[in-house]
Amino acid sequence: MWTSLGVNKAPLSKSLLLVPSALSLLLALLLPHCQKFFVYDLHAVKHDFQIWRLICGRIICLDLKDTFCSSLLIYNFRIFERRYGSRKFASFLLGSWVLSALFDFILVEVMQYSFGITAASNLPSGFLAPVFALFVPFYCSIPRVQVAQILGPLSITNKTLIYILGLQLFTSGSYIWIVAISGLISGMCYNSKMFQVHRVLHIPSWMAKFFSWTLEPIFSSSEPTGEARIGMGATVDIQRQQRMELLDRQLMFSQFAQGRQQRQPQGGMINWNRLFPPLRQQRNVNYQDGRRSEQAASPPLEVSEEQVARLMEMGFSRGDALEALRASNNDLNVATNFLLQH
């Protein structure tokens, strides 16, 4: 449900997609002799005091497969930047990035003293640990919605593809599991606010304002406009049906945003059926009949309390959850998109 929204309202995610990927391609294709400066070698950090490798070796991926998988995961995890804002999202990435470096050292030392494996000090390069850390809020706060069921108890959900990508990244190298485990541990520490880490490792407000003023205009994306493309070979009836569904959804979005802005502080439920009747019910009647049908009040749609609870677990208020579910006819995916975009 996230892949159709692009990278609008997520400038930090867009920059993490473009800049590291471009540098990885540049090093792999044009500057292979410079890759030695971006090797994540903890042995050199510990014994040769090459502290700069903790920065250079943990930003740019030298393996293009890791670049591709991590970029896909960042693209899907951009939902957290829309939900929390760029500053809080950047603070999470910074905190997990710093904490994971400490856990990398601990895990490598455990491997050396317990099993005598010294090759583990040369870990995969790239911005990988924060990507694995994002699986923690993804697992805890994103609701699991079943899409299809296969082989009896096994089912495909809206989160299955993301976990498959994470598993692919987890198995892409010999010692990438060390980076993955340190990223997951750092994500749990930061997400659970353990030891008040979020109060120490965060982006200051002045820095957030500076980057918002300098870099956000470069990486910000405009709201998607225009109509969705219709697949080649579609009949006129299918095209008309898809256009009506698109207009219906756009109307839901606009009415939902307008209703939230005009709602009084004391709260009041909006009758979505009164604000906009479904367009598909009106396309086969004339204008006068449509006017009379709009004036007829419809009974309020019964909302599933389980879906309301799942939206409230994501941080939304009960009133907003009820409005979104009524507007989307109890479609949890569409309701979540409502609340995340407005």
N, C-alpha and C positions, 0 to 999 in steps of 0.2 A: 504494500500500500504506500510505500515511501518512494519507490523508484519513479513514480510518475510526477513527482513534484519538483524535480530538478534540484539545483543548488541555490535557488533564490532564498534569501533570508539566512544564508549560511556562508558568510565571506571567509571565515577561518577554515571551514571544511574545504572550500574551493581552493584556497591557497595551499592547503596541505595536499590537495590532489594535483595541482599544477606544478608547484615549485620542486618538491622532491622528485617527482616523476621525471620532470625535464632534466634535472641534474643527473639522475640515474642513467637516463638515455645518453646524455652528453658524455659521462664518464665511460660508459660501455662502448660507445661507437666512435667517439672522437678523441677522448683523452684516457685511454686505458693505462697509460704510464702513471697517471695521477691517482689511480685507485688505491695505491699503497698508503696514501694519507688518510683514507677513510676506512681503514680496517679497524674493527673493534677488537683490539688485542689487550686484554686485561693484564697479561704478563708484562707487556711494555709499560702499561700504566703503573703497575706496582713496583717493578724493579728499575725501570728507566725513567720513571716520573714523567711520562708523556701524558700529562693530565688532559691535554687537548684532544686526545682520542676519545675521551668520555663524551665530547660534544660532536666532533666530526664523525666518529664511528657510530653514533646513535641517531643520525638524522637522515642520511642518504643510504638507500639500499644498493648494494653492489650486485645483487642477484635480481635479474629482471622478473623472474617468477615471483619473488617476494614483493617486488614493486607493484606488480599487477594485482596480486591478492590483497595486499594492504590497501591499495587505492580503492578497490571495490568495497572493502569493509568500511573505510572512512566515508565513502559515498553513502553507504547505508546507515552509518552511525551519525550522519549529519542531523538526524531527527533530534538529538540531544542539544545541539546548538540552537535549533529553533525553539526548543522547549525551555531551556535554561538561560539562553542568551550567550553571546560570544564570550563575554568576560568569564562567566562561570564555567563554560565549556573549556576555555583556555586554561583556567586555573586547575581543572581536573587533569588535563593533559600534562601541564607542567608538574603537578604534584606526583602523578603516576610515573612520569619520566624520571624525576629525581629519585623517588623511592625505589624504582626498579633497578637503578644503577647500584644502589646499596645491596639489594637482594641478589643481583648478579654476582657481586663479589662474594657474598656469603655462600651461594650455591656452588660457585666454582671452587672455593676453598673446601667445602664439604666433599666435593667430588675428588679433589686431590688427596685429601687426608684419609678419606674412607676407602677409595678405590684406586688411588694412585694414577688417575687419569689427568695428565697435564695438558692434553690437547684441548680440553674444554675451555681453556682461557681464551681461545680464539673463537669468539661468538659471531653469529650472523650480524651484519651491519644493517642499520636502518631504523626508522621510527616505528619499531615493531612492538615494544613493550606497552606503550600507551594504547595501541590498537587492541592488544589482548586485554588491557585493563578495562576498555569500554564494554567488554562482554559482561562485566559485573552489573552495571546499571541496565544493560540490555536484558539480562536475565531477570533482574529484580523488578523492573518498572514497566516493561513492555508486555501487554497482555498476550497470551497465547490463544490464537484463533485457528481452529481447524479448517483447513481448506479442502482436503480430500483424505479418504481413508483407504489404505491398501493393506493387503495381507492380514486381515482381521484386526488385531489390536494396534498395528502400526498405522500412523496417520501423518499426513503432511500438513504442516501449519505455516503461518505467515513468517515463522522464524527459522524454518528448516534450512533454507538456502544460506542464511547467514552462518549457521552452525557448520554447514558443509564447507563454506569458504574458510572459516576458522580452522577446521580440521585439516584442510588442504595446506594452509599456511603453517600449521603446527607440525606437519610431517614433511615439510619442504627441505629440511636440512638435518645434519647430524645432531647439533647441539642447540637447535632453535627451541627445543622444549625448555631449556633453562630460561631463555628470554620470555617464553610464554608463561611459565610458572611465576617468575618474578613480576611480570606484568599483572597477572591475576591477583597475586598477593597484594601488590601496591594498589590495585583497583579496589580490593576489599577494604584495605586500610583507609583509603581516602573516602570511599563511598559510605562507610560506616562511621566516619568522623572519629576513628580511633585515635587516641592520644592528641586530639585536636590538631591533626595535621593540616586540615583545610584552613586553619587560621594562620598558619605559618607559610605554607606553600600556596600562595595565591597571587593573582595578578593585581597589583595596586591600581586604584582608580585613576591616578594620573597617567599611568602607562596605558591603561585601557582607552582613555580619552585620546592620548597621543596616536596610538595605532588606529583608532577609529577615525581620526582626522586625516592621517597620512595614507594608510593602506586600505581602509575599507572602500573608498571610492574606486580603487583599482580592481578589487576582487568581488565587489558586490554585484549582484545580478538583479535585473529588473524582474518584475512580476511577469509570469508567462501570460501572453496575450494571444489572441487569434484562436481559430478553431482547430480542433484536433484533426490530424490527417486521417482520411478514410483509406482503408486498405484497397489495394488495386483489385479490380474485378468485382467489387461489391455492387450489388444491385441498387436501384434507386430506392426501393423500400428499406433496405438495410441502411443506406446512407441517411435517409430521413429519420429512421429510428435512432441512429447514433447521434444525429444532430439534436433531436429532441431530448435525449438523455443528457447530452452535454449542456443544453440550455437549462434543463431542470436542475442539474447539479450546480451550475453557476448561479442560478437564482437562489438555491439553498445557501450557498456561501455568502452571497451579498446580504440576504435577509438575516442570516445568523449574525453577521458582523454588525449590521445596523441595529438589530435588537439588543445586542450586548452593550452597544454604546449608549442607547437611549434608555436602558433599564435604570430605574431609580435605585438609590443606595439600599432602601429597605427591601428591595427584591420584589419580584413579581413574575410569575411564569408567563411566558409568551405562548399564545395559541398559534402554533406553527400552521395548523390546518386552516386557520382563518387568514394568516398572513399570505400564504401562497398555496393554492391547490395545485396538485401535480399537473404538469403541462400535458402529459399523455392522456389525461382524462378529458381535456378540453379540445383536442385537435380535431375531433370529428363532429363538433357541434358548432352552431353559428355563434356570432358575437353576443346576441341578446341572451341566448341560453347560458353562455359562459358568465355573463354578468349576474344572472339570477343564481347560478350555482355557487358563485363566490360569496354571495350574501348569506347562504345557508350555513349555519354553524354545524360543525362536525363534532362528534363526541371525542374527548381526548384519547389519544392512543395509549394503550397500556404498555408500560415500560418494564423491562426485565430488571429486577433488583440486582441480579447477579452482574449484569452488564454495567449498571450504575456503580456498583461496588468496584468493579475493575477499573473504571474510569477515575473514580475517586482515589484508588491506589496509585494512579499515575500523577496525582497532585491536583486534580481539577475539583472544583466545588460541586456539591450535589445538584445545585440549581442549573449550573452549566451542563452537567452530565445529562440531566433530564431533558433539557432543551435540545441538546445535540442528538440524543437518541430519538426523540419525537420527530425532529426534523428529518432524520435519516431513516425513519421507519424501522427502528431497532437494528440498524446495520452498524455494528461496532467499528468496523474499519472506517466507514464514512464519518461516523461521529468523532472518532479520534482525529481524523484529518481536519474536521471543523475546528476542534479545540486547539490543535497545534498551529493552525494557520491564522487564527484570530485570537 
